[in-house]
Amino acid sequence: MKRNVMEGLTPRLGAQLPLQLPLRDTDGRAVRLGDYFGAVPVLLVLGYYRCRNVCSMVFEDVLQALQQSGTSAWRLLGVSINPAEGPADAAPRQAAYRAWLGERGGQVSLATGDAAAIAALAQSIGFTYRYNAELQQYLHPAGFVVLTPGGRVSRCFTGLRYRPEELRGALAEAAGAGVGAGADVRERVGLVEQVALWCGQREGEAASHGAAAWRAMRLTGAGSAALLALLLLRLRSRRGRGR
């Protein structure tokens, strides 16, 4: 499968996010993007909740790095790029991530929105995505941006397996309204790896992280309780391996 290698996550450092964008929280309430900002830096992850590939891996890697960073003044905000998804898709994941964090600090919020709001948010941070009808899934890069409490782009992390010390430094910088020098692409993640880490093109790796289980649950109609249990099991397993 070919794509333009210039597409992906090209951060607009210093750009102000459109904080008036309308979204919906996991309870179905109408909120604004700005409701998630104010006191602490925000780590924004764009992906989608029915993803069969790297989306879950990004969230889990971010949570693991945050937990190991020793910091608690942050909010992890996930917004679905799939306008067909709603609170029922976001709620089980938010519950699982919050349960795993427990009393260790930090906040996790997941949201959904309509196509126009999603497109505007993605454009504001330099995030490119598209729907592939043949694969019946969205193609998008793996990574996230760190934002200041006021909603400006401070730093960008790409790929997977983020270093806790780098994340700790990025959060400290964002808390002071600082802006990094550019995208944080780790040495072990080269151009070829970055191109490959487009969601929708890593079926083999995603399977090892439980993609088969996600497909099985969709086919059998398993409910949110099973999804919650699986997410918690995966997070705890990865936390144990990280020690």
N, C-alpha and C positions, 0 to 999 in steps of 0.2 A: 504494500500500500504506500502511495507516495503522498507527500504533502510539502508545502512550501516551508523550508527550514527557518524562514524568517518569522513564521507564526509561532505563537507560544505565549510565554509570560515575559513580557518586556516592560519592566516597571517604570511608571512615570513618577520618579522620585520627586517628592515635594508637592505632588498634585493633591488637591483637595477633593475628597469624595463628596458626592451629592447627598448630603445628610437628610434631605427631605424626601428621598425615595421611599415609596410605600412598600411595605413588606407584610408578611403574616408570621406570627410566632407559632409555637407548637400547640397553643390552645386555640388557634384560629382567630386571634385578635388582630385587628389592623394596627400596625406599628410603623414607625419611621426608622430608617437606617440610623439616624442620629440618636435614637433611644438607646443604642448599644454603646455609645461613646460618652466621654465626660471625665471620668476619674483616672482610668488606667489605660495603658497601651492595649491595642486590639490586634489579634492575629486573625486575619481574614482568609478563609479557605473557600474557594469556589469549586464545586463539584456537584454530584447529585447522589441521592440516597439509594436509588435502585441500581447504582453502578455495579458492574460485574468485574471491575478491574482495580485500578490503583486508588480510587477515591478513599476507601476505608483505610488503606495503607497510609495515606497522607495524614488523615486524622489521628490514627493510632501512633504514628511516628512523632507527630507534633506533641501529643499528650505525653508520650514517654519522655521526650526531651524536656518538656516543661516540668514534669515531675522530678527529673534528675537535675534540673537547673537550680533548684533550691529557691526559686522565686514564686511569689503568690499574687503579685499585683499585676494581673493580666486578665483579659477576656478572650477566649477562643470563640470566634463567630464563624459559623458555616452558613452559606447561602446556596441553595440549589440553583443550578443553571437550567434545570428542566422545569418549564412552567406548568407541566402537567402534574408535578408533585405538589403535595400540600402538607398540612399539619400532621396527618396520619402517617406520612412517610418520615417526617422529621422527628416526631415525638419519641419513638422507641430508641432511636440512636442518642438523642439528647439525654434521655433517662439513663442509658447505659454508661455514657461518658461521665455523667455527673456521679453516678453510683461508684464508678471506678475511682474517681478522684477523692470521693468522701470528704474528709476534713483537711485534705492536704492543700487547700487554697486554690484560688483562681476561679473563673467562671466560664461555663460553656453554654452557648446559646446557638440554636439552629433555627433557620428561618427559610421561608419560601416567598416567591413573588411572581408577578406576571412577566410576560416576555419582554415588555418594554423596560421595566425596572431592572431586570436581570442584565439586559444588554447595556444599559446605561452604567450599571455598577461595574461590569466587566471592562467596559471601555475606559472607565475612570482609573483603573489600576494597570491597564495594558495587558489584559488577559484575553486571549483569543480562544474561541471554542466553536464547534459546529456539529450539527447532527448528521450522522451517517445513516441513511435509510437502509442500506444493504446490511449493515451490522446491527441496526436498530438500537443504537446507542450514541452518546455524545463523545466526541473526540476533544480532548483538552489536555493541557500540560499538567504535570505534577508539581506542586509547590504552593507557596502562600506568601502573603505580604504582611509586614508588621507596620501598624499605623499608630500615629500619635494619638493621645486622648482627644485631640480636636479633629481627628479624621484625615490627617495628611499622610501620604505614603512615605515611610521612613526607610524601609529595608525590604529586600526580596530574598526569599530562600527557594531554590529550585531542587528538583529531584526528591530523594527520600533520605531517611536516616540522618536527621539533623543533630549536630553536636550541641549538647546542653550548654557548654560554655559560650558558644557563639550566639545561641539564642538568648542567654542571660545578658550578654553585652548589647544585643540588638534591642532588648526590652528596656534596658537602662538608657540607651540612646534615645529611643522613642519617647520615653517618659519625660525626657528633657526637651522634647520637641525637636530633636536632632534628626538629620537626614543622612543616611549612609552614602557611600561613594558609588554604589552600584549593586547589581544582583550578586547574591552570595551563591556562587556555583562551586561546590567543593571540588578539590583536586581530583578525587577519585571518580567524579562524575563528569565525563568529557562530553563533547558535542554529540557523538554517536549515541551515548546513553541518554542524553537529554531528548534527542529526537525519538528514541524508543520509548521514553517514559510519557508518551501520550496515552491517555486513557483510551482503551479500545484496541491497543496494539500489544498488550502484555498479558495475554490469556494464560501463558504458562506460569509466569511468576504470580499472577493473581490467584491462580488455582491453589498454589501452595499456601496462600493466606486465607483460604476459605471460600473462594468464589463458587466452588461446587456446592457448598452448603447453602449459599444464598440462592442459587438456582433451584436447588431441591426444595427449599422452603417456599419459593414462589409457586412451584408446580404443585406442591401439596397443600397450598393455602394455609400454611402455618401462620399463627397470629403474632402479635407484638410481644407476647410473653416469651416465645421461643427466640425471637430476634434479640430481645434484651439479654436472655441467658447466653446466647452465642457470642454476642459482643463482649459481655463481661468475661467470658471464658477466654476469648482471644486476647483481650487486654491484659488479663492477669498472667496469661502464659507468656506474653511478650515482656511484661514487667519482670517476670522471674528470670528470663533469659538475659535481660539487661543488667542483672546484678553481677 
